[in-house]
Structure formats: structure tokens, C-alpha cells
Amino acid sequence: MGLIDFNSMAWERLSELTYRKHFHGVNMTIAQFKLLKGSVIRPHSHPNEQISIVVSGRVKFIVGNDEYIVEGGNAVHIPPNATHSVEALEDSLVIDVYSPVRQDWIRGEDRYLREP
């Protein structure tokens, strides 16, 4: 597959403040997250390596015992199996790249992203 047109994809509502679009390739998953101010992704871990690129806004990442305030144009690396959480400090757009493919999302095992 060539072009991935995220503009034509509908936002999936995960909670009142969290929205996602995603695509699975052969060896990776890429996702866009629209995180409105106050959006929280609860602590979780997964076997996938993750790079989160903040396109716009400000987001607090807690990775293990480390806290990062990430602004537009910067990224955070999350190693496989590292416990991490996210809080949007302002309305933000984040692109996440995962390797390997997020099989848990394909199976529908993404409750940690959704409202409790």
C-alpha cells in the first residue's frame, strides 16, 4: 500500500477528551491522537517499542520513573514493556509509531485508552 490518507479517516472517540486514527502496516502501527486538555491515558505497558511525536500542544509523559513535558516538534521514546502514562496539558496532536504491529488493538484489547 502506498498513500495513507489520515485526512479521510474519521476520528475514533475513545473518551470525551481522547480521539484516535490508526493504520497497521506489516511491521508497525502508526496512530494520530487528538488529546484535548485534561485527557489522560492511564498507566500501561505493551511489548511494542513506541515513539510519540507531539505535533502541537503540550503533553506530560511519565515513562517508568521519568517525567517529560513534551511540546510541539519534540518526541519521546518509550522502550518495550516500559510502564507509561500520558496527560494532555493543552489541546494536542500526537503521532505515535509502534513496532511491531499493535496486535492488542487489532484484537480490541485497548480498554486502557477508553473511559473507565
N, C-alpha and C positions, 0 to 999 in steps of 0.2 A: 504494500500500500504506500502511496506517496503522500499527498496532501492530507493533513489532519486539520479540518476546519472547525476550530473551537467556537468561532462566532456563530456557526449554525447549530450548535448543541444547546439544548435547554439546560438551565441550572437545575440540579437535583437539590431539593430542600432537605437538609439533614436535621436542621433545627431552626428555630426562629431567627438565629443570627449566623448560621453556617450553611454555605451552599457549595456544591462541587460539580465539576465536569471532569471526566477522565477517559483515558484511552489505554488499552493494553496492546503492546507490541509483542514480539516474540520473546524478548529478554528483559523488558522493562515496562513499567506503567508510568504514565505522566498524567498529572492532575492539576487543575486550576481550582483554587479555593477562594471564594469570596467570604471573608470573615468580617462581619460587622462589629463595631466597637462592643466589647464585652463578650464576644464569642469565646468559648473555652472548649478546648479538646482535652478531655481527661487524660491522666497519665496512662500510658500503654506502651507496649513494645511489640515488635514483629521481627521476623528474620531478615527483612529486607533492608539493604543499605538505602539511605534517604538523603537527598539534598533538597532543601527548601529554599527557594529564591523568593524574597519579598520584592515584588514588582512595585508596589506602592503601599504606603501606610507604615505602621509600626506594630511589631509583634514581639511578645515575650515568649521565648522558648526556654524551657527547663529541660536539660539533657543530663541525666544522671544527677550529679550534684552541682552542675554548672548552669548559670542563668545568662541568657543572651537577650539583649534588646536589639532587634534586627529591623533596620529601616530599608525603605525602597532602594534597590540597587545592591543590596548585600544578601548573603546566603549563609545558611548554617548546615553543617554536615552532621548527620545522625548515623552512627555506626549500627550494624545489625544487632538486634537484641537489646539495644540501649533503651531504658525507660525514659520517656519524654512526654511533655505536655506543652500546650500552646494557649496563649491568651492574646486576643487582638486588643491592643491599646487604643487603636483608632480603626476606622474602616480600612480594610487592607485587601490586596490581591496577592496571592501567594501561588507560585508554581512549585509543585513537588515532583521530583523524579525518583523513582524506586527501581531497584534491581535486586533480585529478579522480579518477575510479574507478581502483582498483589493477588495471589490465589485466594486469600481470605475475602477480598472484595468480590471476586468472581463467585464465590460460594455464598455471598451475602452476610459474611461474618464481620460486620463493621458497626456493631452497636455502640462502641465507644465514641463514635462520631455523632451519634444521634441523641435526641433528647432522652433523659432518663425515664 
